[in-house]
Amino acid sequence: MLDTTRILSTPYQPFKSLQFKTPFPLSTTKKLLNVHIVPLPLMKDIVSLQNKDTGAFAGDTIYAEYDTRFIYCSFQALSLLKALDRIDVPSAVQHIHRCRNFDGGFGLAPHAESHAGQVFTCLGALSIVNQLHIPENKSWLDTCGLWLCERQLPTGGLNGRPEKLEDVCYSWWALSSLKMINRLNWINCPALTKFILSAQVRINSVVSSL
């Protein structure tokens, strides 16, 4: 859903050659895309995924799996649609904080294990709604930064949680999280760069996971 929103909210010009299948006439679809608006049903679908009691978001209406990733995806999609006012943002923000652990990381749900991917989604969601860099967060942002720094291993690479191996994918999840909280200088970036380049397969310039 987030990827669909990203594509549809992009100006129409790059997609002239694509055939869009929508319930609207092509002229209407062009107009919708040109003004960065997507059909209302998509917006309503995202809004319907919020749990009115907890503020959390589900990934769909069938399995109703709740996960902090879905808050991030919903916030970003609705931000692109300029429709964040259609959901209960304060309730979702409170749910994010309930997913924050004593070690500084975030889990996919309250009391779940901290994971770098979930840290990214929670920090990203808070940033989208301007609730990241506020005075009340200063103390735990430091703790979160320390948890992220501890993800760097002697190889220079980052892992996603304690006692796991390093993986280049966490160079994104953890590094972008450190960037969001302005603590990139807390890790050894040259060592991380060296690790990432060491994972490159020289034959076709593809980067492997280890």
C-alpha positions in Angstrom: 0.0 0.0 0.0 2.8 2.4 0.8 4.6 1.7 -2.4 1.3 2.2 -4.3 0.8 5.6 -2.6 4.4 6.6 -3.4 3.9 5.8 -7.1 0.5 7.4 -7.4 1.5 10.6 -5.6 4.4 11.1 -8.0 3.7 13.6 -10.8 2.2 11.8 -13.8 4.8 12.8 -16.4 7.3 9.9 -15.8 4.5 7.4 -16.2 3.0 8.6 -19.5 3.7 5.2 -21.2 2.1 3.1 -18.4 -1.5 1.9 -18.6 -3.2 2.6 -15.3 -6.2 0.4 -14.5 -8.5 2.5 -12.3 -12.3 2.9 -12.0 -11.9 6.5 -13.3 -11.6 7.7 -16.9 -8.0 8.3 -18.0 -8.4 12.1 -18.0 -9.6 12.0 -14.4 -6.7 9.7 -13.4 -4.2 12.1 -15.0 -5.8 15.0 -13.1 -5.7 13.0 -9.8 -2.0 12.2 -10.2 -1.0 15.6 -11.4 -2.3 17.2 -8.2 -0.8 14.5 -6.0 -4.1 13.0 -5.0 -5.0 9.4 -5.1 -8.5 7.9 -5.0 -10.3 8.3 -1.7 -10.9 4.5 -1.2 -7.1 4.0 -0.7 -7.1 6.7 2.0 -10.1 5.2 3.7 -8.6 1.7 3.6 -5.5 3.0 5.5 -7.5 4.8 8.0 -9.6 1.7 8.7 -6.5 -0.2 9.8 -6.1 1.8 13.0 -7.2 0.1 16.2 -9.3 2.7 18.0 -8.5 1.3 21.4 -4.7 1.1 21.2 -3.8 3.4 18.4 -1.8 0.7 16.6 -2.2 -0.2 12.9 -2.8 -3.6 11.4 -1.3 -4.7 8.1 -4.7 -5.7 6.7 -8.3 -6.3 7.7 -8.1 -10.1 7.3 -5.3 -11.3 9.6 -5.2 -8.1 11.7 -1.6 -8.4 12.6 -0.4 -5.4 14.5 3.1 -4.2 14.2 5.0 -0.9 14.5 6.0 -1.3 10.9 2.4 -0.6 9.9 2.3 2.6 11.9 5.3 3.8 9.9 3.8 2.8 6.6 0.4 4.3 7.5 2.0 7.6 8.6 4.1 7.9 5.5 1.3 7.0 3.1 -1.2 9.4 4.8 1.5 12.1 4.9 2.0 11.8 1.2 -1.8 12.0 0.8 -2.0 15.0 3.2 -4.5 13.1 5.3 -2.8 12.6 8.7 -5.7 14.5 10.2 -8.0 11.5 9.4 -6.4 9.3 12.1 -5.7 9.5 15.8 -2.0 10.5 15.7 -1.6 11.0 19.5 -3.0 7.5 20.2 -0.6 6.0 17.6 2.4 7.9 19.1 1.5 6.6 22.6 1.5 3.1 21.2 4.9 3.6 19.7 6.2 4.7 23.2 4.6 1.6 24.7 6.8 -0.5 22.3 10.0 1.2 23.6 12.1 -1.0 25.8 14.4 -0.4 28.8 17.5 -1.0 26.6 16.6 1.9 24.3 15.3 -0.1 21.4 11.8 -0.7 20.0 9.9 -3.9 19.4 7.1 -4.8 17.0 4.7 -4.6 19.9 4.7 -3.8 23.6 7.2 -6.0 25.5 8.6 -7.5 22.2 12.4 -7.8 21.6 14.3 -4.7 20.4 15.2 -4.9 16.8 17.0 -2.4 14.5 14.3 -2.6 11.9 11.7 -1.7 14.4 13.8 1.2 15.8 13.9 2.6 12.3 10.1 2.4 11.8 9.4 3.9 15.2 11.8 6.8 14.9 10.7 7.3 11.3 7.0 7.4 12.4 7.7 9.9 15.2 9.7 12.0 12.8 6.9 12.2 10.2 4.5 13.6 12.8 7.1 15.9 14.4 7.2 14.0 17.7 10.8 12.9 17.6 12.9 15.9 18.5 10.9 17.2 21.4 12.3 18.0 24.9 10.5 15.0 26.5 12.4 12.6 24.4 16.0 13.7 25.1 16.8 11.2 27.8 15.6 8.1 25.9 17.1 9.2 22.6 20.5 9.0 24.2 19.7 5.5 25.4 18.4 4.6 21.9 21.6 5.9 20.4 23.7 3.8 22.7 21.7 0.7 21.8 22.2 1.4 18.1 26.0 1.9 18.7 26.2 -1.5 20.4 25.1 -3.0 17.1 28.5 -2.4 15.6 30.8 -5.4 15.8 34.6 -5.7 15.5 34.3 -6.2 11.8 32.8 -2.7 11.5 29.4 -4.2 10.4 26.1 -3.8 12.2 23.8 -6.4 13.5 20.0 -6.1 14.1 19.9 -7.2 17.7 22.3 -8.5 20.4 24.2 -11.8 19.8 23.5 -11.8 16.1 25.9 -11.6 13.1 26.6 -8.4 11.2 24.6 -7.9 8.0 24.8 -5.1 5.4 21.0 -4.6 5.6 21.4 -3.2 9.1 23.8 -0.6 7.6 20.5 1.0 6.5 18.2 0.3 9.4 20.7 1.2 12.2 22.6 3.9 10.3 19.5 5.8 9.2 18.2 5.6 12.7 21.4 7.1 14.1 21.1 9.8 11.4 17.5 10.6 12.5 18.6 11.2 16.0 21.8 13.1 15.0 24.2 10.5 16.5 26.1 9.3 13.4 29.3 10.2 15.1 28.7 7.7 17.8 29.9 4.8 15.6 32.9 4.1 13.5 31.6 5.1 10.0 34.9 4.4 8.1 34.9 0.8 9.6 31.3 0.4 8.5 32.1 1.6 5.0 34.9 -0.9 4.8 32.6 -3.7 5.9 30.0 -2.8 3.3 32.5 -2.7 0.5 34.0 -6.1 1.7 30.5 -7.6 1.0 30.6 -6.6 -2.7 30.9 -9.3 -5.2 33.4 -7.9 -7.6 32.3 -9.9 -10.7 29.0 -8.1 -11.1 29.2 -5.4 -8.3 26.4 -7.0 -6.4 26.5 -6.6 -2.6 25.8 -9.7 -0.6 24.4 -9.8 2.9 27.7 -10.9 4.6 
